[in-house]
Amino acid sequence: MSTYEIQAQLLGNEIQLYTLVGAVSKNLYCRFKNPTGNTTYIRKSLKTASLSLATKRAIDMYNDCLLYTSPSP
């Protein structure tokens, strides 16, 4: 049995939104592959139970990670 329940897959399964099973709060978390390669995944709390707000925050976080790891021209 998994310890989380997937709520949504974003950007062609690049980002997963999930909740923790058994947690008191129903806040959503996101997980995506680390573009730097330092760790396998980046996992963060989105500090909201709203799926629409969590979706925006997760995509913004993902884009920020890509922006800071892309080579400068």
N, C-alpha and C positions, 0 to 999 in steps of 0.2 A: 504494500500500500504506500502511495506516495505521500509526502508531507506537504504537498501543495496541490492546488487545483487550478488548472489553466483556465483563464477567462477569455483570452484573446491572443491571436497571432497577428503581428503587424509586419508590414513591408516584406511580404513574401516569406514569412516565418523567420525573419532576421531578429525580431523582438518578440519575447513572450511576456504577457501580462498574467500575473497569477496572484492568488491569495494563499495564505498559510492555513492549512487545515488545523482546526483546534485553537486558533488565535482568538483572543477576546475581541480585538478590533478587526474589521474586515477591510483594512487598507490594502491597496494593490501594490504589488512589487513588479519590477521589470528585470529582465535578464537578456543580455545579448553578448555575442562574442567580442572579446577585447581586441580592438584593431591594432594595439601596440604589440600584442603577443606576450606581454609580461605575465598575464594570467589567462586562464581559459575563458572565463566569463566575467562580466561586470554585472553585479546584482545590487539593486538599490530600491529602497522604499520610495513610493511616489507620494506618500503622506496624504492619500485621499481614497475614498471608497467609490468615487464617481468614475465610471468607466471612460466617459468622454474626456474628462480632465486628465485622467491617468494616461490616456492615449496620447494627448498633446504633450504632456511632460516627458513621456518615454521617448517619443520621436525627437523632441528637442534635445534631450540628453544624448541620444544616439548620434544625432547630427553634430553636436558639440564635440563628441569624442572623435568623430571622423575629421572634423575641421582641425583639431589640435594635433592629430597624428599624420595628416597629409603633408607631403613635402612641399616646402615653399618654392615658388618659381625662381 
